[in-house]
Amino acid sequence: MASRKRVYDAEFRDGAVRIVTETGKPIPEVAEDLGIDPGTLHSWVSRARRNGSPSSDRPMAEPSGGRAAGE
């Protein structure tokens, strides 16, 4: 039996990550409440902490402060 991969939009992912980060609830509890796999939510939270967004695989650009030190 083939399983279908569910696709979650960016708004849902952002909201799920926000629940974890703002409430401090454990990932498994939030995942159960939302009906998603805890591993999926864990990856979104990790990606958000690393890249600034659960929807992006690329790190956010560092704010440009002008010249680099020593220039």
C-alpha positions as MATLAB code, in Angstrom:
seq = 'MASRKRVYDAEFRDGAVRIVTETGKPIPEVAEDLGIDPGTLHSWVSRARRNGSPSSDRPMAEPSGGRAAGE';
ca = [
       0.000    0.000    0.000;
       1.543    3.291   -1.063;
       1.402    6.231    1.318;
       0.796    9.747    0.074;
       3.141   12.472    1.186;
       1.215   15.336    2.733;
       2.226   18.838    1.746;
       1.882   21.638    4.282;
       1.844   25.267    3.204;
       4.300   27.798    4.610;
       1.644   29.428    6.793;
       0.869   26.104    8.522;
       4.569   25.330    9.050;
       5.269   28.811   10.419;
       2.299   28.557   12.785;
       3.324   25.133   14.058;
       6.873   26.324   14.743;
       5.542   29.441   16.445;
       3.424   27.314   18.804;
       6.508   25.350   19.871;
       8.819   28.338   20.232;
       6.374   30.774   21.857;
       4.564   28.408   24.231;
       7.445   26.104   25.108;
       5.196   23.074   24.609;
       7.048   19.879   23.709;
       7.216   19.035   20.010;
       5.422   15.664   20.402;
       2.482   17.359   22.158;
       2.127   20.087   19.526;
       2.497   17.547   16.720;
      -0.267   15.390   18.182;
      -2.543   18.434   18.592;
      -1.968   19.367   14.933;
      -2.172   15.809   13.606;
       1.341   15.733   12.162;
       4.338   13.495   12.695;
       6.612   14.687   15.531;
       9.680   14.134   13.342;
       8.251   16.470   10.732;
       7.635   19.204   13.290;
      11.069   18.659   14.796;
      12.685   19.225   11.404;
      10.665   22.423   10.885;
      11.683   23.763   14.309;
      15.333   22.869   13.724;
      15.305   24.491   10.290;
      13.637   27.618   11.680;
      16.256   27.930   14.411;
      19.056   27.412   11.915;
      17.717   29.421    8.970;
      15.136   31.758   10.445;
      12.242   30.050    8.659;
      10.807   26.526    8.584;
      10.062   27.045    4.913;
      13.607   27.820    3.799;
      16.578   25.538    3.349;
      18.883   28.536    3.036;
      20.276   30.483    5.992;
      19.023   34.030    6.256;
      21.567   36.608    5.133;
      23.411   38.354    7.909;
      22.521   42.040    8.129;
      25.131   44.126    6.421;
      26.881   46.383    8.860;
      28.901   48.143    6.230;
      32.589   47.362    5.970;
      34.225   44.292    7.375;
      36.593   44.763   10.310;
      40.066   45.801    9.300;
      39.091   47.589    6.081;
];
